[in-house]
Amino acid sequence: MKRMTKPPPRSAAEREERVLQPRSSDPAPDTRPGAGTDAGYLEVTRAAYDTVAASYADLLAGNLAQQPFDRAALSLYAELVHSTGTDDPGTGDEGAPPRVTEVGCGPGRITAHLAALGLDASGIDLSPAMIDEARRRHPELAFTVGSMTDLDLPPGGLHGIVAWYSVIHIPPAEHRAVYAGFHRALKPGGYLLLAFHVGDERRVITDAYGHTGLRYNAYRLQPDRVEEDLAATGFAHVARLTRAPIGMEKSAQAYVLARALPAVLDH
């Protein structure tokens, strides 16, 4: 009798890729410019992630150990952030680890990895249920409900921001406003790390992480466009890694590193 074997764990990107692929019962992707940018997208995205929070967290728990590209990108990012030093002398925080926030942190697995790399890491997510999962799984870290479209962070207070497969839920027409918000929250010279699926299309997700009846958008992005938008909002290009699909992934994956330039004052 043929022995059944358990399939290897999938990457976070692969899991998302799987639910993003249209099936015969799913609506066809709408690739028109600006399609799906209705004002309610934050509410439906929040509701969807509130629904899947527990199963999402369980499915991806420990997954980072199987993802060498993800770990390499995060390790490089942490080393660069550490190289910026901490606060200026006289602030009372000399010698404290650099402060970073993961925006769109979900259940906090990447935030926790950043903390393990020696950073003072915290997380923000749109979904209260995801924040509940993050607080339960990582009680030693700070997690807050919030939106990347309206960050409640002090200007110039962070050494780094990570947005790990989270800007994919914001319509591309709004990305420059989001990146400008990231820039305001970063110290001059602070680092930004983005991870996302490569492509041009919008996908409507209806089934994900063991749940049906959902309906929210995810956008594949072109690295050139992302870097153009970052440059327009005060960031300098540092590095880009684009990797081929792995396993059942259907699109390439990209990691983009940028650094906040000093703000230019108008006179």
N, C-alpha and C positions, 0 to 999 in steps of 0.2 A: 504493500500500500504506500502510495506517495505521501511523504511527510509534508505537512503544511509549515511554512516559515513565515514569521512576522515581518512585514516590510519595514525597511529602515525609517527612522523618523524624518519627517520633511522639514525643510527650512521654513522660517517665517515667510520669506518671499514666495516659496513654493506653495504654501498653504493659501496665501492670498491669491496667487496665480490661479490655483485650482478653482476658487470660487468666482474668479473674475471671468473665466472662460464661458462664453455664451453657450447655452444648450438649446435644444429645439424648443423647449418650453419657456426659455428666458426671452425677454425683450431684446431686440437687436441693438447693438451699440450705436449711440448717436454721436457722430464725430463732427457735427457742425460747430463752428466757432461759437463759444458762449452757450452751447446747449447745456441744459441742466443747471443753470446758474440761478435758479429761483432762490428767493430770499430765505426759504425755509430749509435750506440744505443742512444748516447746523442742527436744527431740531431733529431731522430724520436721522442724521448721522449719530447724534447723541442717543436717540431712542434705540437705534440698531446696536450700538456698542453696550448700552445698558442691558439689552437682551442677551447678548453673547458673552458678557464679561467673564462669567465663571468658566464656561467651556473653553473660551479663548485662552484664559490663564492656564488651565490644566493642560491644554494641547501643546502650548509653547514652553511650559516649565522645563528647564534643563536643556532646551533646544540649542542654546548658544554654544554649548560644548561641541556640537556637531557641525558648526559653521566657521571654518577657518577664515574665510574672507571677511565675515562680520567681525570676528575677533581682531583680525589684523587692522581693519579700518578703525575700530574703537581704540585699540592699543596705540596706533599712530596718533590719533586725535588726543588721547590723554597725555601722551608724551609732549605734544606741541603745547597743550594748555599748561602743563607743568612748566614748560620753558618760559612762559610769560611772567612767572613769579606770582606773588600775591599782592596785597595792597601796598600802597605807598607807606613809607615810614611815618610813624606818628598817628596812624589810624587805630592802633591797638590790636590789629589783626596780623601783625608781622609773624610769619612762619605758619600761618593757617593754610590749609590746602586751598587751591583755587576753587571758586564757586562756579558750578555749572548747573543748568536746568535742562531736563529733557521735556520738550514741548510735544504733547501727544504721547504720554508715557505709558498708557495702557496699564497693565498690572505691575509695572515697575521693574521688569526683568532687565532692561537695558540700563535703567537708572542704577539698579543694584550693581551691575557690572562696572559702571563708571565709578561707583563708590569703592569697589574692590580694587580699582586701578589707582586709588589714592586721591580721588577728587571729592570735594564737598558737593555731593550730587543731590538734587531734589527733582520732583516731577510735577507736571501740570497735565491734566487731561480734561476734555470736554465732558466725559461720561462720569457721573457720580458713582455708578456701579464699578467702573474700572478703578476709580480712586479707592473705593472700599476694598477691592481685591489687592491693590498695591499696599495699602496700609496694613492689611491683614498678613500679607506675605513678607513685607519688609518694614516692620514696625519701627526700626531704628532710623528710617529715612522720612523726610517730610514730603507729603504729596497734597496737592491742592486742586480743586475743581476750577477750571478756567478755559478760556478759548484763545487760540493763537491769533485770532482776528482782533482781539482786544486784550492784550497782555497787561495784567496788573502787576508790573514789575518796576522797581525803581530805575530811573535812567542810569546807565553806565555802571550797574551793580554786579554784572556777571563777567567771569573770565571765559565762559563758553556756553553755547546752546547746542543741543542735539535735537533734530527732528527726524526720527527714525520711522520711515514709511508713514508719516502723518500728514505732510503737506499734500499727499495724494488725494485727500478728501476735500481739498479747497479748490474751487474753480480756478484754472490757470490765470484768468483775467484778474484775480485778486491776489496773486502771489507777490507782486511788488509791494503791496500794502502790508502783507504779512512779513516779508523780509525787512521792510523798513521798521516794523515793530521789533523784530529781532535785533536790528542794528541799534535802536535806541536803548535796549536793555543791556547791550554789551559794552564793556570798557573798550576804548581804542586799542586795537591789537588783539581783541578777543576772537576766539575761533568758533565757527559755525560748521556743523557736520550735518549733511542731508543724506538720506538713503531713499531710493524710490525705484519703481519699475520704469523701464525705458520703453517709449512708444509715443503715440499721438492721440490715442483714443480715450473716450470716456466709457466706462463700464457701469452698468446698473446691477448691483449685487442684490439678489433676492434670497439666496440660500447660503449660509456660512456657519462654520463651526458647530454643526449639528442642529441649526435652527432654520426654519423656513418662514416665509411671510415677511421677510425684510425688504427694504427698498432704499438703498443709498448708493451714492456715486463713488467711484474711485477712478482717478486719472493716471494714465501712463504719461511720462514726461520725457522730453528730449533734453539731454544734458546741456547742449549748446544754448537752448532757450533758458534753462535754469541759470546758467552762468551769466547770460546776458541780463536777466532780471536782477541777479545779485549785484552785478557791476553797477546797474542803474540805481541801486539803493545803498551804495556806500561800501561794498565789499570788494576786496581784492582776491583774485583767484589764487589758490594754493595748490590744489591737486584734484585729480579726478581718477577714479578707478571704475571702469566698466567691465563687467564680467559676463561671460556667456551663460545661458541658462544651464542649470544643473538639475538632473533628475527629470521630474515632470514639469518643471518651469517652462513657460511658453514665451517668455521675453527675457531680454538681458536685464541686469540689475546694475544700478549706478550708485556710487558714493561720491559726493562732492564736498570738498573742504574749502572754506573761504575764511578770510580774516577781515574784521571790521576796520575800515579806515577811519581816521579822525573826522568828525563831522565838520563840514565846511559852513562857516557862518556867513550869512548874508549881511552886507553893510549898506 
